């Protein structure tokens, strides 16, 4: 069970990290062009938070069910 939960949370963490990069890149490009950023920086922060929480839960799941 620990491997499955760890894998699930690990995939969520990778997805959150990818979305962080995507939102940050779009923010930088739109900001440099002088366009409206529309909350992209806030979305990037939320995606980063999701990635960090999911990564920590993945580590906890692996160690709790280890053994």
N, C-alpha and C positions, 0 to 999 in steps of 0.2 A: 504494500500500500504506500509506503514511503517513496518508492521510486516513481509510482504513478502520480502521486500528488506533487512530488518534486519536479517531475517532468511538466505537469500541467502549469504549475506556477512559474517554472522556468520559461515556458513558451509565452506566458503572459508577460513576463519581464522582458523578453526579447521584443515582443510586440510593442510594449510601452517605450522601450529604448528606440525602436525604429520610428515610432510616431513622434518622439521627442526630436529626433533629427529632422524628420520631415517638416514639422511645424516650425522649428528654428530656421531651417533653410528657407522656407517660404516667407517667414518674417523678415529675414535678412534681404532677400531679393526684393520683396514688395516695399520695404523701408528704403532701400537704395534707389528705387524707382520713384519714390515719393507717393506711392499709392497707399490706400487705406489698409491697415494691417488686420483689422477686424478681430482682435482678441487672440491672435495667433500666439503671442507670447504667453498668455494665460493658459491656453491649451497645451503649450509645450511644458509649462510647469506642472500641470495636472498629469500629463503623460509621464513626466519624470517621476512624480510621486507614486504613480501606479507601478512603474518599473521597479522602484526601490522597495516598495512594500511587497510586491510579488516575489522579488529576489530573496528578500529576507524570509518570507513564508516558505519558499522552496527549500532554503537551507534548514529551517526548523523542521519541515516535514521529513526531510531526509534523515535528520538526526533523531527525531522523536521515534520514528518507526524503524530505526536501524536495530538490527540485532537478532 
